[in-house]
Amino acid sequence: MPLEDASLHADVCRKTTECWCIDGTYNDNWTCSNITMHQMGQLATASSPTGDWDSQTGTIEDDRILIFGKAGTLKKSTIEWENGAVWTRQSQPKASHFIPPVGKPEDDMWVLPSSCPAGWCNEDLCLSPPRTRNCFAALLHGGRPEYLAYASVLGHRLRKFSPGPDRVLMCGPGAICAEAAARASLRSAGWDHLLPVILISAPYLDKSKTKRHASVFTKFHAFCLPYERVLLLDVDLLPRNGTDLGALFGVAAPAGKYHCARYHGPQPKHNGLIPDNLMDSHWWCPNAGVLRLNPLPTRAARERQLVQMVTELNDWDYPSFLPEQYFLAQFFQSWRHIGHNWNYEVWFEWDVPKASANVEDAVKESKQQGWSLYACSDGEQVRREVLVWHFSGTVDTQPWMFLDLATPEEVRQFASKVWFAARDPGGVLAAAVAEWREALDELLCSKPGGGELCALRE
């Protein structure tokens, strides 16, 4: 290695490793309980090793940490809190030793966790540099196996129909991403980069009883990706045959599908600014299933912005069932609309009535809760115009529920004539779940008998 390259290499390594690494398990001298800390850049997340309380995320600046509404001072093996409590580190995981490519500008480098996540090795952290200025990004975490299938199908469809931009899967904690075989399946399915990330958790902003939305803020790591333009996608999307999502890079950021539970009028124009009168209400937010974002141009600026977002999250007091969406609506200005055909949430045409006193009221309620009243279209038009299906429902609209059927056509027939017969007369749901199954089968057949997709096959 030439002397000047070696000097640059050492300088870059020093800049990326000279920081506090607080990862480890600590003991609180006040409560005698243990706390696990994970760090990524200037963020730190605390969690209970036994799951007794919900994780929470804070920020680090120099030798100061702010989390749980309290400030602490970082020492070599302790955190000393302003209230007098002291956390003493009991154990420390293996630090990550990623060596940046020689001559690669720091602004084009990945922000990585301070230590290897469970189940990962240092080789997994040697991500190749970004190849393009645009990227598709998604988040996968937790342990539900159906989400491995979702992410694999999405990666496959992006590779097939949206060539060009990098495909980056942000991998949070959980059993799926901790398995080497699952990561191999995801790479084989089409993801170029698997980027481990720590949780960004704000359970106090999640109104659901199960706290299923407490960690949705983890997707905010997308703002630290080293790209000029990002299209952030939920993993439960299915781009339909021939749909090139690269077209959405032509939409100015920030952009997302307009959502307002109390607005039932016409949608804004695709790629048009959302009118001020539609954003006056605090009930509006962008649907986070498909978001166009522009990360800031330097790594330092990107990390500062993410710290600012987490700081504001910790000061925010607006719990909801869509917490990250309502937060984004107030954090950024000048939102543009992404047409609903790019993010069509799969749902019933006629929903199941809940509180109706008679048949007439039940029919009215079913139509009001379904999509047909507001979409101003019929099933044939939806099937013709939709470009991306979004399986965002939590009940029996999930396509993986039909894996016991042999073929996509069997899925379509059973869904249309039995399972959704009364609720989906236009055949929209049946078409969506059958097409997802077709995409899954296509992916599995692309690697016949190979071990690359063994975790997905299982």
N, C-alpha and C positions, 0 to 999 in steps of 0.2 A: 504494500500500500504506500503510495507517495506520501512524503512528509506532510504536505499541506492537507491532503485528504485525511490523514490520521489525526491531525490537529483539529480539523472541523468535526470529525467523528467524535473525538473526545469531548469537544465543547458541547455538541448537541446532546450527547449522553448525559453530561453533567447537568445541563439545563433541565432535562426531563426526569432526573432522579433526585436532584437536590430539593427535597420537600419532606414534610413530615409524613411518615407512614404510620397511621394509627391502627391498622388492621390487627385484629386479635380479639381474644376474649378477656374481659376485664371483670374484676370483682369490686362492687360498691361497698365501701366500708360502713355506710349508714344502714343499708338494707341487707347486707351480706348476700346479695343476689348477683348473678352473672349477667353481663351484657356483651353481645358480640358487635364489633364495629367493623365496617367496611368502608374503604375510601376509594374515590375515583376522581382524580383532579382535585378540585377544591370543594367537593361534596363528600359528606360522610353520612352513613346510614347506621342507626343503632337498632338492634333487634334482640328479642329474647331467645336464648338457645332452646328454651322449653315451650315457646309460643304462648307465654302467659299474657303478653301484651303486644299491641300492634307496632310494627316497625315505624320509625320516623326518621326523616332526613334533615340534616342541617348543613352548615357551611364552615369552611376553614379558611382563615386568612392569617398568614404568618404563623405565629404560635398560638392562635386563638381559635376556639371552636364555639359555635353557637348552635344549640340544638335543644329541644324541649323547652324553648323559651329561656334558657339559661346559658351563661357564658362560662367557658373553662379555659385553662391554660394548659398547653401540651408540654409535657416533659418527656424524657427519654422513655420511661416505662409507666408513666402515670398521666392521668388527666385530673387537674386540680380545679374544682368548681368554685364559683363565687360564693356559694352558700356554705362552703366549708367541707363538702363531701370530696372524697378522693377515690378515683377509680384506679386500681392497680392491675397492670396487664399480667394475666396468668399464662397465656400462651399466644404464640404469634405464628400465622401461616407462612408458608414459603413465599418470599417476595418474588414478584415478576421481574425477569431480567431481559426484557425486550431490548434488542440493540437496533437503533434506527438505521435505515439505509444510509450509506455514506453519501454526502452531498444533497440529501433530501431536505428541502426547506422545512423549517419547524412548522410553518403554517399549513403544510400538507400532511402533517403527521397525526396519527390517531391518538385520542385520549383513552388511556387504558386503566383498568383497576390497578391499585397499588400492589396487590398480591394475586396469585393464581386462584381463580374460583375453584370450588370443589369439583373434582372430576376433570379439570383442565390441566394441561402441562404447558411449559414455556414455549414449546413448539407451536401450540395453538395460538399463542399471542404474537407470533411473527407474521403479522398480516402484511401482505404485499401492498405497496403504495396504491393510492387511487389511480385508475387509468383514465378516467373521464372527469369532466367538470360537473356532470349531472349524475344523480344516483336515485334509484328506488330504495327505500328503506322500510323496514317493518320491525316490530318487536315481538319476541317469543319468550315467555317465561312461565314458570309453574310446572305442574306435573301431569296435566290432563293430556292423554295420548292423542285425542282427536285434534289437538292443536298442532301436533307434529304433522298430521295429515294435511291440515289447512296450510301450514307454512310450506310444506313440500309442493303441494299443488300450485300455490301462488308462485313460488320460485320457478317451477317448470313452465308455467304459462308466461311469465315475464321473459324468460330466456327465449321462448319460442316466438312470441308475437311482439315483444318490445325490445328488440336487440339494440345494443349500443351502450346505454348507461350502465354503470356498475349496479350490482344488486347486493345490498348490505342488510344482513339480518342481525339486529341487536339482540343479544342473548342474555336475558336476566336470570336470576337464581331459580332453581327448580330442577326436578328430576330429569326433565327432557334434555335440556342443554348440558347437564352434567354428565350425560352418557356419551362416550366417544362414538359409539355406533350411531346414535341419533344425529350427532354432528356430521358424521360421514354421509348419512342419508341426505341431510339438508344440503350439503355441498354438491352431492351427486344430482340432486333434484334441480339445482340451478343457482344457488346462492354463491356469489363470488367471495364475499367476506363475512365471516361470523365474528362479530364484535362483542366480547363479554362486557356487560354493564352492571352496575349495582342498582338496587331498587331506589326509586325516588318515591317515598311513601308519605301520604298525608291522610291518615284514616279519619281525622276530624272533619274532612271535607266530603266524606262519602256518606250519603244519607241511607244507603242500603243496609239492611239488617245484617247481612253476611259480610259487609265490607268488601264486596267483590270489585269495587272501583278504587280501593285505597291506593293501589300501586299503578294506576293508569298513567300517572305523571312520569313514570319511567321512560315513556316514549319521548320525553323532552330531551333526552340525550341526542336526539336527531339534530338539535340546534348546535351541537359540537362536532358534527361530522365535517370532514375536510373537503367539502364540495361547495360549488357556487349555488347550485339549485338542487333541492331535495323534493321528491314526491314521497310523502310519508303515508304508508298504507296499513290498514288493519290486515292481519293474516287471514281473516275469514272472508276474503274477497275472491271472486272468480272472474277474471277478465274473460269475456266470451271469445269464441273462435274469431281470429283475425283482428282483435282489438289491440291497438298499439297505444299503450298508456304514455308513451313518449310525447304524444301530442299535448299532454297537459303541462309540459315544461314551457309551452308557449303562453300559459296563463300567468299573469303577474302575481307575485306573492305579496302578502299572505292571501291564501284563497282556500275555501272549503264550501261545501254545500250548505246553503242557508237553512237553518232550523229554528223554528219558533212554535212552541206548543199552542200558542194563542193566536197564531196567524194562519188563515186558511185561504188567502188570496193567491194570485199568480206569483210564480217564482221569479226572482231577478233574472236578467239575461246572463247566459253563460259567459264567463270572463269579464263581466261588467261589475263595476263597483256596486256594492250593496247600498241602496239608498239610505240616507240618514233616518228617514221616518221608519224604516224597518229595523233599525238598530237602536231606536230610542228606548225600547223596553229592555229591562234586564232579563227578560225571558228568552232572548235570542242567543244563538251560539253557532259556530261553524261545526258541522258534523266531522268528527275526527277520523272517519273511515278513509277519507282521501283528502290529504292536505298538501298544498303547495307552499313550501317554505324556502327562504333564502338565508342560510347561515351567514354570520358575519365573516368578513374576509380574513381575519387573522385568528390564530388559535387563542391568543390572549383575550381578544374581544369576545370570542365565542364562549370561553370559560367564564368571563365576567358576566355575560348575559345570563348564562345558566344559573350562576350564583344569585343574580338579581331575581330571577324567576322563583328560585327556591326560597329566598328571603321573603318575597312577597307572598308566596304560598303560606309560609308560617305565620304571616300577619293577617291573612285573609280569613274572613268569617262568613262563608256562604256555602254551607253544605248542600249538596244536591245529588241527583242520580247521574248527572253528566258533569262531574266536577272539573275535569281537565278542559272540556269544551267551553264552559262558562268562564274559566280562568283565561283561556286564550282570547276569548271575545273582548275582555277588558284590558288585556296586556298589550295587544297589538291594535293598530288603527288601520283604516282604509282597506277593509276586507273586500275581496272579490268572490263572486259566486261560481262554484263548479256545478254544472248542470246535473240534475238528478239521474240522468241516464249514465253518468260516469260513477255513480254511487247509489245504486238502486237497492234499498233495503227490502229484502225479501220478507213479505208478510202476507196475511190472509186478505183476500178480496172482501170477504165477509167475516168479521171477527165473532167470537163467541160472546153472546150477551151475558151480562153479569147481574144487573140489578133491575131488569125490566119486570114490570108488574103484569104485562099481558103481551100477546103475540105481536100486536101492532107496535108497541114500544120496543120489543125485542128486535124486530126487523129494522127499525130506525137506528137503534143503538149499534147493531151489527154493521150496518153500512157506514155509520159515522166513525167506528173504530177501524174499519178496513181502509184500503188504499183507494178504492175506486171513486169515492166521493170527491177526493181532493186531487187525484191525478188527472181528472178530465180525460180519461182514456179507457179503452177496453183491453181485455187480455191480449188480443191479437196485436194491438198497437204496442203494448208494453214489450211483448216478446220480439217485436220487430225493431224497436228503437233502443232498448237497453243495451249498454256496452259492458257494464260491470255489475255482476250480482254481489250483494253484500248480505251475508248470513248473520245479521246482527241480533236476531231474536234469541230468546232464552228458553223457548218451549219446543214444540215438535217441528220446527222449521229447519232444523239442523240436518244437512245432507248426510252426515256420517251415521245417522240413525237407520239408514236403509242399506247398510253394508251387507246384511244377511241375504239380500236379493242378488241374483246371479249376474245380471247385466243392466246397463243403463236403461234399456227399453223396459225391462221388468220394473225398474224403479219408477219410470214415467207412468206406466200403466197402473201400478199399485197406488202411487200418489194421486193420480187424477181420478181414478175410479173408486178408490176405497178410502184412503187416509184423509185426503183433502177434498173429497167429492162435493161436500156441501159448502165448504169454506173457500174453495178455489175454482169456481165454475169457469173462469177464463183460462185456467191451465198455466198460470204464471209460476206458482210454486212448484208444480210438477215439472215444468221445463227447467227451472233453476236447479233443483236437486238432481235431476237426471243428467244435466250438463256437467255438474260437479263430479258426479260418479264417472262420467265419460272421461273427464280430465284426469282423474285419479287412475283409472284403468290404463289410459294412454301412457302415463308416467311409469307405471309398474311394468308395462310391456316394453318400454324403451330400454329396460335393463333386464332382459329375460334371464333368470337364473343367477344373476350376478349378486355379489355380496354388498354392493354399494348401498342398496336400499333395504338391507336386512332389517333395520330397526323399523322402517315404515311397513314392511310386509308383516312383521310381527304384530 
